[in-house]
Every structure is written in structure tokens, then in C-alpha cells.
Amino acid sequence: MQTQKAPTYLKAITLRDYSDIHGVKEDIKKGMILVLRVTPLAQKNVDELRKAVEEIYSIAKNADADIARLGEERIIVTPSGVKIWRAEYDLK
């Protein structure tokens, strides 16, 4: 008999305030794939955005998650075991 693995969920979140980080932290702990839209927070307070991104990065690294930018408006966080492909650019 084959046991069924629990699904991995993808969740899109819009960061409007620094306090939204608490929910992001919980979702990272649950092993979700997160697509974070940061534009509303960037328009409101760039310093708060910088602080939020630094904290999300720290939370992701502590959870062995991967994190990357998706263009100017979004950040993606993937759980351990799901890695983000990054193009290797020729810098010559």
C-alpha cells in the first residue's frame, strides 16, 4: 500500500504592513511556497519594506527554505527540498 504524501501548497500574499510578517513566518514553518507581493508596502514605507525583507530572508534561511526576487514587485519563498533555479550569467 502506498502512503500519500501531504500536499505542498502555494500561497500568494500581499504585504501591506510590517505586521504581515507574522503570517508569512507561520506559512514558511508550514512548508508552503509563498509568492509575496511587496509593492503596497514599498509605496507606503521603503524602510519598513527593507526591514520586512531582511526578516523574511532570515526566517527562510533558518527554515532551510530558498528565497528569491521575482522582478520588481514579488518575492518567492520555497520550502526545504524545493530550490529556485537561477540563471548563470556570463559576466565577461
C-alpha positions as CSV (number, residue, x, y, z in Angstrom):
1,M,0.0,0.0,0.0
2,Q,1.3,3.4,-1.0
3,T,1.1,6.2,1.6
4,Q,0.1,9.5,0.2
5,K,2.4,12.5,0.9
6,A,0.9,15.6,2.2
7,P,0.5,18.3,-0.5
8,T,2.6,21.4,-0.7
9,Y,0.5,24.5,-1.0
10,L,1.3,27.7,-2.9
11,K,0.0,30.9,-1.4
12,A,0.1,34.4,-2.8
13,I,0.3,37.2,-0.2
14,T,0.3,40.9,-0.5
15,L,2.4,42.7,2.1
16,R,0.7,45.9,3.1
17,D,2.2,46.3,6.6
18,Y,5.2,45.1,8.6
19,S,2.8,43.2,10.8
20,D,2.0,40.9,7.9
21,I,5.4,39.2,8.6
22,H,3.9,37.1,11.4
23,G,1.6,35.2,9.0
24,V,4.5,34.8,6.5
25,K,6.7,33.3,9.2
26,E,3.9,30.8,10.1
27,D,3.4,29.8,6.4
28,I,7.2,29.3,6.0
29,K,7.2,27.0,9.0
30,K,4.3,25.0,7.4
31,G,6.4,24.4,4.3
32,M,4.3,26.5,1.9
33,I,5.5,28.0,-1.3
34,L,4.9,31.7,-1.0
35,V,4.7,34.5,-3.6
36,L,4.9,37.8,-1.8
37,R,3.8,41.0,-3.5
38,V,5.7,43.8,-1.9
39,T,4.6,46.9,-3.9
40,P,1.9,48.2,-1.4
41,L,4.4,48.1,1.5
42,A,7.1,49.7,-0.8
43,Q,4.8,52.5,-1.7
44,K,3.9,53.1,2.0
45,N,7.3,52.9,3.6
46,V,10.6,51.8,2.0
47,D,12.4,51.4,5.3
48,E,9.7,49.1,6.6
49,L,9.9,47.1,3.4
50,R,13.7,46.7,3.8
51,K,13.2,45.6,7.4
52,A,10.5,43.1,6.4
53,V,12.5,41.6,3.6
54,E,15.6,41.2,5.8
55,E,13.4,39.4,8.4
56,I,11.7,37.2,5.8
57,Y,15.2,36.3,4.4
58,S,16.4,35.4,7.9
59,I,13.3,33.3,8.7
60,A,13.6,31.5,5.3
61,K,17.3,30.7,5.8
62,N,16.7,29.4,9.4
63,A,14.0,27.1,8.0
64,D,16.3,25.9,5.2
65,A,14.0,27.5,2.7
66,D,15.0,29.2,-0.6
67,I,14.2,32.8,-1.4
68,A,14.5,35.0,-4.5
69,R,13.1,38.1,-6.2
70,L,10.6,37.7,-9.0
71,G,11.0,41.0,-10.8
72,E,10.5,44.3,-9.0
73,E,7.2,43.5,-7.2
74,R,7.4,40.0,-5.9
75,I,9.5,37.6,-3.7
76,I,9.2,33.8,-3.8
77,V,9.9,31.6,-0.8
78,T,10.1,27.8,-1.3
79,P,10.4,25.1,1.4
80,S,13.3,22.9,2.0
81,G,13.6,20.4,-0.8
82,V,12.3,22.9,-3.4
83,K,15.1,25.0,-4.9
84,I,14.7,28.1,-7.1
85,W,16.6,27.9,-10.4
86,R,18.8,30.9,-11.0
87,A,20.3,31.6,-14.4
88,E,24.1,31.7,-14.5
89,Y,25.0,34.8,-16.4
90,D,28.3,35.2,-18.2
91,L,29.9,38.3,-16.6
92,K,32.8,38.7,-19.1
